[in-house]
């Protein structure tokens, strides 16, 4: 099997580390601007964290699937379907937890882990059944088709929060009580229909991985993928200006290209730093997270809910820690400091697994 670069594991760990930080500030009222999501169109650094992880999912698949390429296809499919179902179920249970005080009638069906599961599963099945040389055309078809369907099936303003078909389909399938309400109206940024272009992000990562595998030396890999990174970014920016805005909530096709290109550029930089120059010590924290990324992310979601259940006066423990401990460092800085501290608490669990060479494969 072709050797996977250390930089890939580091990038995977980086995305999980920053996903925990942006999801768990000390106070949602006090967040530095780069750590906030765009309200609708546009892209902040925080908007790149999730697609970077999805990109890494595809990139990792290009290596992990090598052992199946000449094996029994049925075993390959079975493994993909089992992993898809398990990740989706963990995400659903996290949405429901703690079970005793949350009615299943109000359960949000979709979420981050559910999207990862579906994008992985659908992307993997495409990779299994479509020859590699045709994948770029499948990717183009997904991105162009999604663009056309949004415009064709949407309302009077089909790319708006109110009229997009992503929201319409989720409301029709799940009902208002089972979708996210953080936008002021029922709309799920991990909606079912917008999972289609997320599969495109998986395929971008997979194709970049396959491009890297054509050469052996790390510097050669950079030379191979760097032009693709630049091209994808420029393509996303161009499409944005041509009328399909870069937009995370609906995971627009221009967003797929833009985020996929930036992920490729970051990977190129990490390969140069870690695998070419050999500067590895700084990345230890991320290497630890990179061994068990989904387990670490799932644990962070579970523990933060448990903190909320522990009441001190009229506050949950996490809010109390911000008010009585971290806020003394300043409103925004204290909020960020608490998020980093929490990420490092989860890191201790990941470190224990790392030291004992244990991998929890969700």
N, C-alpha and C positions, 0 to 999 in steps of 0.2 A: 504493500500500500504506500502511496505517495505520502511523504512526511508533511505534517501540518506545521506551519510556522507558529512560533510562540506568540507573535504579534496578533494572531487571530484570537487566541485565548485571552490575551490582554484586552483587546477591543471588546470582546464579549463581556468580560468583567467590568470594564468601564461603563458600558451601557446599563448594566444592572445597578452599579453603584449610583449612577446619576438618576436612574429611574426611581430608586428609593428616595433620593434626596428631593426630587421635584414632587413626589407624591406625598411626602411627609414633613412639610415645614412645621416649625413650632407654632406659627399662626398664619392662617390663610389671608389675614388682613395685612400682613407685613412681609412682603416677598419682593426681592430684587427683580427689576423688570426682565432681565434675561432668563429668570427662572419661572416666568409666567408663560402660559400658552397665548398665542394670538387669539383675539376675540373671534375672528372668522378667517378672512383671507390674510395671507402673510405667513411669515415663518420666523419664530424666535429660536435661540439655541435649544430651548426645552422641547420645541416641536420636532427636533431632530432625533431625540433620544430613542423614541419608540421605533421609528423606521430604521434607525441604525441597528437595533437589535434584530428586527425582522430581516434585514439585509444579512446579518451574521448568521441567522438561522439558515438562509439559503446557501451562504458561503460554506458553512459547516457541512451541510448536506452534500456538497460537491466532493467532500472527502469521506464522510461516513458511508455514503452510498456506494463507494467503490467496491466494497466487498460483496455487494448484491448484484453487480452488473452482469456477472456471469453465473449467477446462482439461480435457484428456483424463484421465479417471479411471484408465485403465490405466497411464499414465506415473506418476501419483501413487502407485499401489499398488506399482509396480515399485521406485520410489525408497524407499518405506517398507521393503519386504522386503529390499532390498539393504543398507540401513543397519542393519536389525535383525540380519541375518546377520553383518555386519562387526563390530559391537560385541560380539556374542556370541562370535565367534571370537577377538577380541582378549582378552576375559576368560578364555576357555578356555586360550589359549596362555600367558597370565600364570600361571594355576594350574599349568601344566605346566613352566614355566621354572624352573631350567635343565634342559633336556631330557635331558641325558646321565646324570643320576643319579636320575631320577624315572620309575618305571615307569608306563606308561599304565594298568596295572591298578589303580593307586592314585590315579589322577587325579580330583580333585574336579570334578564336572561344572558345578555352579552357582557363583554368586558375585555380587559387586556389579554388575560390568559386564553379566553375563548377565541379571541381574534388570532392569537398566535397559533392555537390549535388548528383552526380552520384554514388559515393561510398555509401552515405547514402541510396539513393533510392534502389539500387540493393541489398545492404546488408539487408535493411529492408524487401524487398520482399522475400529474401532467408529465413529470420527469420520467416516470416509469413507462408510460405508454407512448410518448412522443420522442422521436429520435433527436439527439442533441442538436443536430444542424438545423432543425426546424424550430427550436425553442425561441430563438430571437423573433421569429415571425409570430409565434404564439403570444409572446410578450407585446409585440406591436399591436396585435389584434385585441388583446385585453385592454390596452391603454386607449386605443382609438375607439373600440367598441363601448367602453365605459363612458367616454366623453360623449359619444353620440346618444347613448341611452339616457344620460343625465339631461341632455338638451331636449330629447324627444319625449321623454316620459314625465319630466318635471312640470311644475306649474308655470304661472305667468313669468316668474323670475326663477328659472330652474336651478340656478347656482346659489340661491339665497338660503338662509337658515329655514325659513318658513316653507318654501316651495320645492325643496329638493326631493327627488324620488327616494333617496336613502331613508329619509324620515317617513315618507308615506308608506313604504313597504314595511318598515319596522312597526309602525302603528297598526297596520292591517294584520300583520302576523302575530304580534305580541300584545298589542293594546297599550294604552298610555301608562298603566301601572307597572309595566315590565320593562320600561326603557329608562334611560338616564334623563334627569331633569335639571342638570346643572347649567343649561343655557337659557333658562327662564321659561322655556316651553319644552314639551317632551321631544327630545332628539338624542339619539345615541351616537357618539363619535366612534364607537366600535360597532356600528350598524352592520347588518347582514349583507346588504347590497354593496356597501363600500369595502367589504372584505375582498371583492373581486380585484380591485387594483392593488390591494395588499399582497395578493398572490403574485402580482407583477413585481413587487419589491423582493419577494422571495426569489423569483426567477432572475432578477438582476444580480443578487448575491450569488446565486448558483452559477450563473454564466461568468461572473468575475472569477469565481473559484476555479472553474474549468480553464479559463484563460491563464490563470497563474500556473496551473499544473502542466502546461505545455513546455515550460522551461524549469530548470533546476535551481539556478543561483538566485538568491533573494534580489539582487540588483536587477537581474533580468526580469523578474516578476514585476518589479516597479515599472520598468520600461514598458512592459506589456499592458499593464492596467491603467497607468497614469493618463494616457490619451483618452481612454474610455471614461474615466472620472471627469475630465475636463469637458468632454463632449456631452455627457449626461447633464452636467450642471448647466451648460449653455443651452441645451435642448429644453430643460425645464424652465429656465428664465425666458427663453423665446416664446414658449407656449403660454407662459403667464402673460406676457405682453400681447399675445395674439388672442386673448380672451378666455383662457381657461386658467383662472388664478391658482397659484400655489396655495393649497388649503388642506390642512391636516384633518379637520373634522369630517370632511367627505373624502379624504385621501385622494385628492384629484390626481389625474395622470401627470400633470406638470410637477406635482409634489413628489410622485414616484421617481421621476427623472432627476429632479433637483436633489432630493435627499439621498437617492442612490448614488449620484455623482459625488456628493460630499462625503458619503461613507467610503467610497472608493478612494478618494483623496486622503482621508484620514488613515485608511488602511495602508496606503502607500507610504505615508509619513511614519507610521508605526513600524512598518517593515524596515525602513531606512534606519530608524533610531535603534530598534531592538535587534533585528536580524542581520543588518549590515554593519552598524557601528558597535553592536554588542552592549549597548547601555540598557541593562535589564533590571538593576536593583530597584530603581524608582517604581517599577511596575508590579512589585510583589503584591500589594493590596489588590490590584485588579486581577492578577493571576489567580489568587485565591477565589475570588468571586467567579472567575471564568470557568472553574471546574464544576460548579454546581449553580449555574445561573438561575434556572427556573425555580429550583427548590429554595434558593435564597430569596427570590422575589415573592414566592408564595408565602414564605415564613414572615416576610416583612408585612404583608397584608394581614396575616393572622394576628401577629403580635400587636400591631397598631389598634386592632379592634379590641383585643384583650385590655390594652391600656385604657381604651375608652369606657370599658365596663367597670373599671376600678374607680370609684367616685371618692373625691376628697372635697367635701362641701358640695357645691353645685357644679364642680368641674370634674372632667375625666382626668386620669393621672397624667396623660400626655399634655393636656392643656394646662394643668396645674404646674407641671415642670417648666413650661414656658413662662408662665406668669411669675413664678416664685424663684426660678433659677436662671434661665437663659435670657430672659428679657432684660436683666441687669446689664447685659453686654450691648444693649441697644435693640430697638424694635426689629429692624430687618436683619442686622447681623446676628442677633440672638436667635431669631427664627431659623436662619441658615445654620448656625452653629448647632442648634438642636437637631436639625435634619441630618447633619454630618455625623453627630454623635450617635443618632439612632442607626444610621447606615453602618457604623462601626460596631454597634452591638450585634447587628445581624451578621456582620463580617466575622465575629468570633465563632459563630456557628459554622460558617463556611470554612473558616480556618481549621476548625476541628476536623471537618470532613477532609480537607486538603491534606492535613498532616497524617491522617489515617488512610489516605488514598481511597476514600469512599466517594462514589458517584451516585447520586440519586437521580435517576432518569425519569422525569415526569413524561 
